[in-house]
Amino acid sequence: MSSPELTDQEYSTLLVFRAELRRFLRWSEQRAGDVGLTAAQHQLLLAIRGHLDPGGPSIGEIAEYLCARHHSVVQLIDRTEQLGLVARNREEGKDRRVVRLTLTEAGEQTLALLSATHVEELRRLTPLVDVLADLIAMPRAR
């Protein structure tokens, strides 16, 4: 299978996008570190808060959000729970084996602080996303 030839400009745009994406991820890791979290713990808090079910996500759902294995997520939850940022809750009703996760007040406050700075940084990167959208929308020469 042959792949289409990219232009120099397309390669350059991809380079800029990937470099900025890496810078953003590094910046995000540093912001998490500033509040005593790992990047994975920050992502865990966001996965819990961003989940739309008011009962909270299950461990399996968190594993999907984080693209991680169940046992790795359990260890991450253990460490984050020890910090007082998340709580486990047994599901009410027929299957009490299902554990749902919620943020504690400290977890809510920590995530709110991180999220506010992240939204500002993403606003700064909006022009980059626009450039990428333009690249994707460009018709391909055949």
Secondary structure in CASP SS format (residue, H / E / C, confidence):
PFRMAT SS
TARGET T0000
AUTHOR 0000-0000-0000
METHOD secondary structure of the structure
MODEL  1
M C 1.00
S C 1.00
S C 1.00
P C 1.00
E C 1.00
L C 1.00
T C 1.00
D H 1.00
Q H 1.00
E H 1.00
Y H 1.00
S H 1.00
T H 1.00
L H 1.00
L H 1.00
V H 1.00
F H 1.00
R H 1.00
A H 1.00
E H 1.00
L H 1.00
R H 1.00
R H 1.00
F H 1.00
L H 1.00
R H 1.00
W H 1.00
S H 1.00
E H 1.00
Q H 1.00
R H 1.00
A H 1.00
G H 1.00
D H 1.00
V C 1.00
G C 1.00
L C 1.00
T C 1.00
A H 1.00
A H 1.00
Q H 1.00
H H 1.00
Q H 1.00
L H 1.00
L H 1.00
L H 1.00
A H 1.00
I H 1.00
R H 1.00
G H 1.00
H C 1.00
L C 1.00
D C 1.00
P C 1.00
G C 1.00
G C 1.00
P C 1.00
S E 1.00
I H 1.00
G H 1.00
E H 1.00
I H 1.00
A H 1.00
E H 1.00
Y H 1.00
L H 1.00
C C 1.00
A C 1.00
R C 1.00
H H 1.00
H H 1.00
S H 1.00
V H 1.00
V H 1.00
Q H 1.00
L H 1.00
I H 1.00
D H 1.00
R H 1.00
T H 1.00
E H 1.00
Q H 1.00
L C 1.00
G C 1.00
L C 1.00
V E 1.00
A E 1.00
R E 1.00
N E 1.00
R E 1.00
E C 1.00
E C 1.00
G C 1.00
K C 1.00
D C 1.00
R C 1.00
R C 1.00
V C 1.00
V E 1.00
R E 1.00
L E 1.00
T E 1.00
L E 1.00
T C 1.00
E H 1.00
A H 1.00
G H 1.00
E H 1.00
Q H 1.00
T H 1.00
L H 1.00
A H 1.00
L H 1.00
L H 1.00
S H 1.00
A H 1.00
T H 1.00
H H 1.00
V H 1.00
E H 1.00
E H 1.00
L H 1.00
R H 1.00
R H 1.00
L C 1.00
T H 1.00
P H 1.00
L H 1.00
V H 1.00
D H 1.00
V H 1.00
L H 1.00
A H 1.00
D H 1.00
L H 1.00
I H 1.00
A H 1.00
M C 1.00
P C 1.00
R C 1.00
A C 1.00
R C 1.00
END
